[in-house]
Amino acid sequence: MKQLIKLEIGRAFHGRMFYISILIGSILSLLQIVFHVIPASMKIDLYLTEMDSPRLYPGWLFSSWLGGNVFDIESFLFYLLLPILAVLPFGDSYFTDRKSGYLKNVYIRTKKKNYLTAKAAAAFLSGGAAVVIPLLLNLALAALFLPALKPESTAPYGSIAEESMWSGLYYSSPWAYVFAYLLIDFIFAGIFALIALGISQAADYRFIVILFPLFLYLFIYSIAKLLHAHAFAPADFLNSGFGSGNSFSIILGEGAALAGLGLVTFWIGGRQETY
Amino acid sequence: MKIEIHNLSKVIRKATILDQISLVMESGKIYGLQGRNGSGKTMLMRCICGLVYPTEGEIWIDEKKLNQDISFPQSIGALIENPGFIGSYSGFQNLKLLASINPTIDDAQIASSMERLGLIPDDRKKYRKYSLGMKQKLGIAATFMENPDLILLDEPFNALDEKSIAVVKDILLEKKKQGALILLSCHDHEDLEQICDEIFVIQDGKQIRTYSPLKESERSKTNEEGT
């Protein structure tokens, strides 16, 4: 089992699609630095000379990086494309293994459960990594240009409401807050890769496997907006800058439900399928 | 190794693919499956590999019941229908990946299996760019590279030139000498009769005849001499 997990993780992290996914995410990440972070850094001196007024609180790291703001187009695009970035590295690999006949070669060498477990682990980890690496790149670059000031609740933007999830952490230990959200992003990206594995059992075309998690993501978003249940929309709660209305129990429950959906479909379909 | 198949049947959507097949096969012999397209040869091989569950009947491999005591034969190499590999990997990378699942052989042995069939291990050409013949050769190399006790080959001579067919036959005879149990299906009965010790003829999922081509050729020779 360990050997197979190692092999599948190797395939996932050395595959062309993993690098393509990182490249797409990194391009958005760099564009956000060029068009928003650097211009904001150029105005810091102006703000610092007029620090008396809270309205002139300078742009700071935690409200300006890609995963912490909700205004920049690059941030919007990144979180819109998140399910695709997560699926590209390895989410469609079960589908391609099955279609190519490679699975037959594997199933005469190991038990199905070993392969399915290894595949799920590799898809989850590579999906999570493909999303978090560009975010970390952006955070590191933004930290070169902007001060990591403690968030200020009276600032005109970048503040989150006191009743928001982990607001205490945000104002007291913003780095911990940011890394907690990076962990949530990693886990949800991994879950979207699992959902792609699950749909692989029923799909006849690769593009369906790749796009289905995005459709599900947008479907949940639309329903959540329609019912004014914003806390249920991953497109909102995955961005640490949103804060408002997020609930950890909803995030946890929704994550467990989506992961369960992906894993159960993948597992049952994989165990029952014959070749 | 001994394989015993008892009253094996496979029904898919009310269509009977295999109907009460019973066979016994032992190591050190080459067995052939002869039959027209759609007669059930491939399905029988899939059942023996554990890739498909039979509707009825049992397969025993070395006194272990398939799909109950074991989920697939423990030492097997198989090429069923088409070779199946990862398109973006080279031939060597593909074989290495498969060999790494249960690491028993090293890179040199993988390379030697490829060379035996005229493939170049250092060739960086991706599998998806291989010709049909090269794909088939890689599929055959994958079946015997780990020196399995059981080798199943479904139409192994497809897309191969005469020279390559001769090489594959040599390899099969060599593996037979080493004690492997080999089962191959082929639409060309002449190819089968050249190397098989016993041939099972299958028609519409039923086993209609079993014969030993070597004994039959000896018998016909004796008849000719008598006349």
Chai-1 contact restraints between the chains, C-beta under 6 A:
chainA,res_idxA,chainB,res_idxB,connection_type,confidence,min_distance_angstrom,max_distance_angstrom,comment,restraint_id
A,L7,B,S100,contact,1.0,0.0,6.0,A-B,restraint_1
A,S100,B,G84,contact,1.0,0.0,6.0,A-B,restraint_2
A,G101,B,N82,contact,1.0,0.0,6.0,A-B,restraint_3
A,G101,B,G84,contact,1.0,0.0,6.0,A-B,restraint_4
A,Y102,B,G84,contact,1.0,0.0,6.0,A-B,restraint_5
A,Y102,B,F85,contact,1.0,0.0,6.0,A-B,restraint_6
A,Y102,B,I86,contact,1.0,0.0,6.0,A-B,restraint_7
A,K104,B,I80,contact,1.0,0.0,6.0,A-B,restraint_8
A,K104,B,G84,contact,1.0,0.0,6.0,A-B,restraint_9
A,N105,B,G84,contact,1.0,0.0,6.0,A-B,restraint_10
A,N105,B,L98,contact,1.0,0.0,6.0,A-B,restraint_11
A,Y107,B,L51,contact,1.0,0.0,6.0,A-B,restraint_12
A,I108,B,C49,contact,1.0,0.0,6.0,A-B,restraint_13
A,I108,B,F72,contact,1.0,0.0,6.0,A-B,restraint_14
A,I108,B,I76,contact,1.0,0.0,6.0,A-B,restraint_15
A,I108,B,A78,contact,1.0,0.0,6.0,A-B,restraint_16
A,R109,B,I101,contact,1.0,0.0,6.0,A-B,restraint_17
A,R109,B,N102,contact,1.0,0.0,6.0,A-B,restraint_18
A,T110,B,I101,contact,1.0,0.0,6.0,A-B,restraint_19
A,K111,B,S71,contact,1.0,0.0,6.0,A-B,restraint_20
A,T274,B,V52,contact,1.0,0.0,6.0,A-B,restraint_21
A,Y275,B,L51,contact,1.0,0.0,6.0,A-B,restraint_22
